[in-house]
Amino acid sequence: MPYQVKNTNIADVLLLEPKVFGDERGFFYESFNQRDFEAATGLSVHFVQDNHSRSHQSVLRGLHFQTQHPQGKLVRVIAGEVFDVAVDIRPESPTCGQWTGHLLSASNKHQLWVPPGLAHGFVVLSENAEFLYKTTDYYHPEYEQSIVWNDPDLNIQWPINSEPSLAAKDQPGAAMTMAQWLAKQ
Ligand SMILES: Cc1cn([C@H]2C[C@H](O)[C@@H](COP(=O)(O)OP(=O)(O)O[C@H]3O[C@H](C)C(=O)[C@H](O)[C@H]3O)O2)c(=O)[nH]c1=O
């Protein structure tokens, strides 16, 4: 099952478009195939955890990362639509401070590969969204950090025209800024 793989403005963040088989009954597609994923991306990855979250419109989850046990994530949406964002927070990276955002939806079935070491988050554009993703390391809340969604240096162009709904840890003041993160490195 061939993936179409597209590069993004951050070198190792990849957009994957799986081959979908439609017929009069509906559709079928292999949402993940280890062999084809590795052949299409040139990556050798081992996923250890599958996650599933549901959120209502305007919920923004992120921008999260783990400082230890960083997680590579292969993310997709099976209901609704989100604007999904990966942020390069790696001080040594030529694209440090850059972000890449993509519409992921049940209808486009696009997936985003977010390598370990980047921050990740999304905002829900539809009434509800069901978000599934595979991770290459386990959840370690003791190492989880959050960068604030509206960081002025990142200037992420979220396609929303009202304040998002945020968890307490993601609120400005609780989540750190990029400047605070980089100052710690
Ligand atoms: C992430 C995670 C959470 N949990 C528990 C901890 C909390 O009791 C509850 C909700 O967790 P949290 O509010 O951290 O969920 P999100 O805000 O969706 O976090 C995720 O948000 C963005 C989109 C990410 O990329 C990360 O995968 C992850 O940080 O689930 C677990 O038991 N295992 C887990 O792997």
The ligand as a Gaussian input file, in Angstrom:
#p B3LYP/6-31G(d) Opt

LIG

0 1
 C       -0.759000      12.016000      26.527000
 C       -1.248000      11.013000      27.538000
 C       -2.146000      11.365000      28.522000
 N       -2.573000      10.437000      29.421000
 C       -3.543000      10.849000      30.440000
 C       -3.063000      11.960000      31.343000
 C       -4.290000      12.764000      31.634000
 O       -4.961000      12.212000      32.773000
 C       -5.189000      12.548000      30.415000
 C       -5.175000      13.713000      29.467000
 O       -3.817000      14.004000      29.204000
 P       -3.395000      15.360000      28.501000
 O       -4.242000      16.477000      29.023000
 O       -1.905000      15.473000      28.619000
 O       -3.806000      15.069000      26.986000
 P       -3.436000      16.002000      25.736000
 O       -3.561000      17.452000      26.107000
 O       -4.215000      15.481000      24.604000
 O       -1.900000      15.701000      25.492000
 C       -1.400000      15.383000      24.205000
 O       -1.476000      16.573000      23.479000
 C       -0.690000      16.694000      22.308000
 C       -1.624000      16.718000      21.116000
 C        0.393000      15.731000      22.109000
 O        1.010000      15.717000      21.051000
 C        0.780000      14.812000      23.176000
 O        0.672000      13.493000      22.664000
 C        0.004000      14.882000      24.421000
 O        0.691000      15.767000      25.279000
 O       -4.686000      11.387000      29.759000
 C       -2.132000       9.131000      29.395000
 O       -2.521000       8.289000      30.234000
 N       -1.237000       8.754000      28.429000
 C       -0.773000       9.655000      27.494000
 O        0.027000       9.263000      26.613000

